[in-house]
């Protein structure tokens, strides 16, 4: 059940069954709910998430959880990457098995974050953007409003070759060095040696 392209340490902890990913439930956020009349209730979101996530699965939430009481009702081994609306790591410790306060690189080419980040050698899975109109290369927005409130099966999307479009840092470094050399005219500095005559 290992996720291709993910470091062994995360595969060992997370990949007992299926890994699901979701962002921005905003549980208990009445202001957000008022501005989005078609948004499901907090209880309905929990129900929809739990309809997919099994008890032995892993659920990764990419921030903006909101009311921890709803998060406690979610199934699975739960991982949180805090978002801009999350009120500190300790407030979520009773609901999550792992908590990260910033972006997390989980593979040579893969980063999980709340807000979108642009790093040319990493594919970014994120939330935060409720419109879904990022228009960014190498990004997947899993904000609840964008994915119709159904968690995304990370196992399935990783098997599609999601990371194949992302250049490795090694390839980019080589290409940049080659480009710099071209700009300098490709000239090599010849080493001169002198013979010592006796």
N, C-alpha and C positions, 0 to 999 in steps of 0.2 A: 504493500500500500504506500510505498515511498513516493513522495512528490518529486518529479524530475526537476533538476536545477536548484534544489533546496539543500542547504548544508545538512550533513548527517545529524548534528546535534538537535536540529528542529524536527527532522524526520523521526528521530527516536522518541521525542517527547509528544509530538502532535499527531503522528500518523498511525494510531492504533486502528482507526476506521477511516471515515471520511472527514475531510477538513472543509469547513464552511467559513465564508467570509461575509461581513455585513458592516455597515457603518451608519452612524447618525440616527439611532432610534429616537433620541431626544425624549426619552420617557419623562412624562410629567411636565413637559414644556408647553404650557397653555398658550403662550404668545405665538409660538411657531404653529401650533395646531390651529389657532384662530385664523392665521394667514393662509392655511392650506386646508380648505373645507373637505377635500376628498381624502385626506390623510386618515389611515385607520387609527382607531383608538390604541392606547398603550396595551390594553389587554389583547386586542386583535393582533397587534404586532407580535407579542409574545407567542400567541397561538400559531401564527404563520411561521415564525422561526422554529418553534418546537415541532411543527408538522414535518419539517425537513431534518432537523438536527436530532440525532439519536443520542442516547445516554453515553455511549462509548465514542462518540464523534468529538471533534474539536471545533469550537466556534471562536473565530477571531473577530473582534469588534474593533473597527478603526476609529474609535472616538465618538465623542458627544453622546454618551450613554444617558445621562440625566438621572432620574430617580433610581437609586440602587435597589430598591425593593422589587422593581420589575426585572432588573438584571438577575436577581437571585432566582427568579422563576425559570430562567433559560436553562436548557439542557446542555449536557456535554462538559468537556474540559474547556474552560473559558479563558481566553487570552484577550487582554485589553491593551490597545495602543491609545493612550490618552489624546483627547482632542482639545480644542480651545474652550469648550464649554465644560470640560470635566474639572471638578473641584478638588484636585489633588489625589495622589496615588492611594493614600491611606483610607480615603472615603469609599474605595471600591474593593478593598482587600477581602472583605467578607463574601464578595460575589464572584471574584475572579481568581483563577489559579496562577496566572502570570500577568503582571502589569508592567508596561513600559511607558516612560514619560516622553519619549521621543520616537522618531522614525527608527525602524529596525531593518537592517540588511539581513535577509534570511538565505541568500544565495549569491553566487558570483555576479548574477545579473538581476537580482530581484530585491526590491525594497518595499516595505509596508509602511504607510504613514497616514496621518489624518489629512493634513493639507497636501495638495499636489506638490511634488518637488521635481525639478528638472535636473537630472544628472545623466549625461549622454550615455553612459555605460550601464545604466540600471533601468529596468522596467518598473514602473511605479504603480502599485495598487493602492488606492486611496479613497477617501470619502470627501466630506466637507462641501463640495460643490453640489448644491441641491438642484441646479439647473441642468447639470449633465453636459454642458456645452463648453468643455475645456478646450477642445480642438488641439490637444497636445499629442505629439508622437510618443509612443512607449508608455501610455497611461491606460489604466482601467479604473473607472470611477464606480465604486460599489456603494455610493450613498443610497440609503433606503428609498428615497424618492425616485432615484434614477433606475433602480433595479426592481421597482414595483413591490417593494417590501418582502421579497423572497430572497433568502440568503443564496449566495453563489457557491457552487460546488468547486472548490479550488482544485481538487484532484482532476476533475474533467477539463477545466480550462488549461491546466498545466500540461496535460497530455496532448493538447492541440498544437503544441510548439510555440506557445505564447512568447517565449524568450528568444526564439530564433531570429526575430527582427532586430534584436538589440545587439550591437557590437560589444565585444568584450573590452575591458579596459586595456588589455594587452594589445589588441588589434588597433584600438584608437591611438595608443601611445606610439606604436610603430608607424601608423599612417601620419601622425603629426610630425614625427621626426623626419619622415620621408619628405613631407611637404616643406619643412624648414630647409632641408638640404636643397630641394629644387629652387627655393627662393634665393638661396646663396649662390646659385649657379651650378650646384653639384660639384664644385671644385674641391678636390682633396688637397690638403697641404702635404706636400712631399717632404719627407724627412731627409735631410742631407747628412751624409756621413763623411767624415774625413779620415783618410788613411794617414797614419803616422809612419813616416819613412825613417828608416834607421840609417 
